[in-house]
């Protein structure tokens, strides 16, 4: 449920109303936009008398929210959220490029690539230290040593680091990482999502290989329900019958997500297509779609 306040409502009136809602055992989410202030209520709202709330002088309107995701819902937070990463802003119309190798393989490799990424004008450096592979015999990443190399690359270039976490037990290793990525295979690793909700670090949450937008938003809700609202959603392609590309890049997800949620949306054209020659045109298409 959301209650939209009238313009001119005082802070004292707003706070008194929020306290009243809390006295009913409800969680209160306050969203103060440029033009509207919205009070979002999470919990058993059946005990709230809508007619009584609507009769209050400060109330413009009251609406029940039927979607199961609340904190991530655009209706709860009408303005675009902006995630700030060491001064680099993602969301709210800001355009950034994240670039780097799929996996960190050596010191020479990551430092060289990091310099190239910076020279190209990208804003953030990504690289995998922990790599989820389909085959247990494939390279699984340098793990902690890979994180150290990424931090060295950040020190040399000034580029914030984006890298993937795979297991909740490794969360302490990511203390100095700027953005923690949750990969497609872990999008519904709910224990991991809950733990990330207790941090305040920006989370890059990738859509699963065959997950719906609603399921992606519910995963974001797991993180947000723990108190961490610094979430960036990522469309990275979904599995379809097409075999020409690695996955099928669902660009319709970008405007659809902008309609459903206030969270920033980015696109990964590299993992989506698996073909280097398609990265540039799909990146341009993603930007045109609103990423």
Residue pairs with C-beta under 8 A, 6 or more apart in sequence:
1 40
1 41
1 45
1 48
1 50
1 62
1 63
1 64
1 65
2 38
2 39
2 40
2 41
2 62
2 63
2 65
2 75
2 76
3 17
3 38
3 39
3 41
3 53
3 59
3 61
3 62
4 36
4 37
4 38
4 39
4 59
4 60
4 61
4 62
4 63
5 14
5 17
5 36
5 37
5 38
5 39
5 58
5 59
5 60
6 57
6 58
6 59
6 60
9 37
9 58
13 58
14 30
14 37
14 39
14 58
17 39
17 56
17 58
18 28
18 30
18 39
21 28
21 39
21 41
21 48
22 28
24 43
24 47
24 48
25 43
25 44
25 47
26 41
26 42
26 43
26 44
26 45
26 48
27 41
27 42
27 43
28 39
28 40
28 41
28 42
29 39
29 40
29 41
29 42
29 70
29 71
29 76
29 77
30 37
30 38
30 39
30 40
31 37
31 38
31 39
31 40
31 76
31 77
31 78
31 79
33 77
33 78
33 79
34 79
36 60
36 78
38 75
38 76
38 77
38 78
40 65
40 70
40 71
40 73
40 76
40 77
41 48
42 70
42 71
45 64
50 62
50 64
53 59
53 62
54 61
54 62
63 75
65 73
65 75
65 76
67 73
67 75
67 214
67 260
68 214
68 218
68 221
69 214
69 217
69 218
69 220
69 221
69 261
70 76
70 221
71 77
71 220
71 221
71 224
71 225
71 229
72 217
72 220
72 221
72 224
72 231
72 261
72 262
72 263
73 217
73 260
73 261
73 262
74 259
74 260
74 261
74 262
76 262
77 262
78 262
79 92
79 262
80 91
80 92
80 93
80 262
80 264
81 91
81 92
81 229
81 262
81 263
81 264
82 89
82 90
82 91
82 92
82 94
82 264
83 89
83 90
83 91
83 202
83 230
83 231
83 232
83 264
85 124
85 160
85 178
85 179
85 202
86 160
86 178
88 96
88 123
88 124
88 160
89 96
90 96
90 202
90 232
90 264
90 266
91 232
91 263
91 264
92 264
95 287
96 122
96 123
96 124
96 266
97 120
97 121
97 122
97 123
97 124
98 122
98 123
98 124
98 125
98 126
98 162
98 266
99 117
99 120
99 122
99 124
99 125
99 126
100 110
100 113
100 114
100 117
100 125
100 126
100 127
100 162
101 109
101 110
101 113
101 127
101 128
102 127
102 128
102 131
102 270
103 127
103 128
103 129
103 131
103 139
103 141
103 142
103 146
104 110
104 127
104 128
104 129
104 141
104 142
104 146
104 149
104 150
105 139
105 142
106 149
107 149
107 152
110 127
110 149
110 150
110 152
110 153
111 149
111 152
111 153
111 156
113 125
113 127
113 153
114 125
114 153
114 154
114 156
114 157
114 159
115 156
115 157
117 125
117 157
117 159
118 125
118 157
118 158
118 159
122 159
123 159
123 160
124 159
124 160
124 161
124 162
124 178
124 179
125 150
125 153
125 154
125 157
125 159
125 160
125 161
125 162
126 161
126 162
126 163
126 181
127 146
127 150
127 153
127 161
127 162
127 163
128 141
128 146
128 163
128 164
129 141
129 142
129 143
129 144
129 145
129 146
129 147
129 149
129 150
129 163
129 164
130 140
130 141
130 143
130 146
130 163
130 164
130 165
130 166
130 167
130 170
131 138
131 139
131 140
131 141
131 164
132 164
132 166
132 183
132 185
132 186
133 139
133 140
142 149
144 173
146 163
147 163
147 173
147 174
147 177
150 161
150 163
150 177
151 161
151 176
151 177
153 159
153 161
154 160
154 161
154 178
160 178
160 179
161 177
161 178
161 179
162 177
162 178
162 179
162 181
162 204
163 174
163 177
163 179
163 180
163 181
164 180
164 181
164 182
164 183
165 171
165 174
165 180
165 181
165 182
165 186
165 192
165 196
166 183
166 186
167 192
168 189
168 191
168 192
168 195
171 195
171 196
171 199
174 180
174 201
177 201
178 201
178 202
179 201
179 202
179 203
179 204
179 232
180 196
180 199
180 201
180 202
180 203
180 204
181 203
181 204
181 206
182 189
182 192
182 193
182 196
182 203
182 204
182 205
182 206
182 219
183 206
184 206
184 207
184 208
184 209
184 236
185 208
185 209
186 192
187 205
187 206
187 207
187 208
187 211
187 215
187 216
187 219
188 208
188 211
188 215
188 219
190 219
190 222
193 219
193 222
193 223
194 222
194 223
194 226
195 226
196 203
196 223
196 226
196 228
197 222
197 223
197 224
197 225
197 226
197 227
197 228
198 226
198 227
198 228
199 228
200 227
200 228
200 230
201 228
201 230
202 230
202 231
202 232
203 223
203 228
203 230
203 231
203 232
204 232
204 234
204 266
205 216
205 219
205 220
205 223
205 231
205 232
205 233
205 234
206 234
206 236
206 268
207 213
207 216
207 233
207 234
207 235
207 236
207 238
207 253
208 215
208 216
209 238
209 239
209 247
210 238
210 239
211 238
213 253
213 256
213 257
213 260
216 233
216 257
217 233
217 257
217 260
217 261
220 231
220 233
220 261
220 263
223 231
224 231
231 263
231 264
232 263
232 264
232 265
232 266
233 257
233 261
233 263
233 264
233 265
233 266
234 265
234 266
234 267
234 268
235 249
235 250
235 251
235 253
235 254
235 257
235 265
235 266
235 267
235 268
235 272
235 286
235 291
236 247
236 267
236 268
236 271
236 272
237 245
237 246
237 247
237 248
237 249
237 250
237 268
237 271
237 272
237 273
238 247
238 248
238 250
239 247
239 248
240 247
240 248
242 248
245 272
245 273
245 274
245 275
245 278
246 271
246 272
246 273
246 274
246 275
247 271
247 272
247 273
247 274
248 272
249 267
249 269
249 272
249 273
249 282
249 286
251 267
251 282
251 285
251 286
251 289
252 289
253 265
254 265
254 267
254 286
254 289
254 290
254 291
255 289
255 290
257 263
257 265
258 265
258 290
265 290
265 291
266 291
267 282
267 283
267 286
267 289
267 291
269 278
269 279
269 282
269 283
269 286
270 276
270 279
272 282
273 279
273 282
